């Protein structure tokens, strides 16, 4: 543990000046509402009579008729979230990006202007965890659902808020979001646990002082893994400027601050929006109650520490057990067992209603053991809405994750011995619509065509002792098993397994086989082409990615893809035909 004095934790604990104007993590940040006001409100709530325990969220999505509009200008700019000045990619000049809010059943429209220069780049935005059942073309993945948004072009995403809870959005173009192109997203919906105040997003993110392109350029095709330079809570943290070689650095940049009320129950929406770091979240002298994982409400259970792989979210309730004058530390630590970092510790200050908000907390950290990279045991994480997977999936696919040389002897990540590389010019969803569903001439696209199978099981096995947060687009999957070694076929709680959209694949035991596994079941009820990938930015850059082609017959027959998708490809072709696009990694 590095001593806190080295980072200057005294003095001013909060500042907007380094965050591009975002109020996240400041005492000015308001508590969130229970829902956004609509007029009229059917049955008191925008989502009508829908409830957590009686409404199947995958087949009974409300339709409020409301449109929540956002306008995002993407551009490079200087930002110094920890006092070290970086050249980042920002949204409306903010880091993290603006909060997107909607009610369950609203339509979200986001107009994106690509003003990225110095140099110019393509871009896209992905809405992490939303199912996109009506709009798979707006999933935001170049080479899969769209062509990149070309420089100086504008593109509007329009999709339904078809899940509810806490999430985030981010660029899916190369590792671009590691430069700051991400932000929180809250979809208000029915609640199954009482609370008094919604503190809002707690965005946890490892932070790199180098630009993402330089990092990717240095590590792609090699065995090198970059170390993050810092760890942030809502885009803030201090840094020891004596270590900032070659960078302009302002000491005591400021920490995030949060408001608590004595005797009240607080909802916190934890989001791991990092590039690589697995986070361990705690609050000194407070016990947390888990109420949701990703977009899935769960039966409440107590926890002293919350584990979040990249892309995962956990909603918690924290009772205000402190006195009105108390101040305590909120902490998040990048696991040094599971991740790579030079400075793992992130702090934020929690102040009760009568506390001196200029004082430095003196609370004592919760003790926890860094013994594995797994999420909480599946026995603990039972969804509130009961839903059982098919006893026998229609098709089972085993996918082995490995690392080694490709045909050019570059060191890459592989899934079933193939490393992915995107083709920005030919989105797979658009090709599928045209009837092109087989790609033997380009196996790098890693397309798994599951034809007309209505339910699928993926057995994902890691053959090397490293952990991976595995994310599947377009679905909340059942996690029916996880562990190290070989799976013995046992399903955890078969009548109601854990569901989520991102799950940690454990690191395995180096002294034994090194193998670990997760077993994921899901209904093939969302025709399209859906990415399945590790959410460590550097791993997916190095090819740890496959495409799940689901019900292509229904894509061809029923999906009416908007003409704007083809126009976006024409705009990209016009740009890339006159400008060299330096795709030095997988492209995603």
Protein Blocks (a to p, Z undefined) as FASTA:
>chain_A
ZZfklnopghjfbdfklnnopaghiaklccddfbdcddddeehianlmacfklmcfklmc
ccehpacddddddddddddfkopacddddeehiacdddddddehiacddddddfbghiac
ddddddehiaolmlmmlnopghklpccddehiacddddddfbgcddddddfehjllmnop
acddddddddfbdcfbdgbjaddddddfbdfklmmmmmgopabdcddfbdceehiacddf
klmghiacdehkbpcdddddehiacddddddfbfklccddddehiacddfbehjbccddd
ddfbdcddehiacddddddfbcfkbccdddddddfklmccfblbdcdddddfkbcfkbcc
fbdcdddddfbfcdcdfklmccfbdcdddfbdfbdcdddddddddfkopacddeehiacd
ddfklcfklmmmnopabdfklmmnopacehjafbdcdddddfbdcddddddehiacddfb
gcehjdehiaghkllpcddfbdcddebjfklnopacdddddddfbgcddddddfbfklmm
nopacdddehkllmmmmmccdfklmmmmmmmmmmmmmcccddfbnoZZ
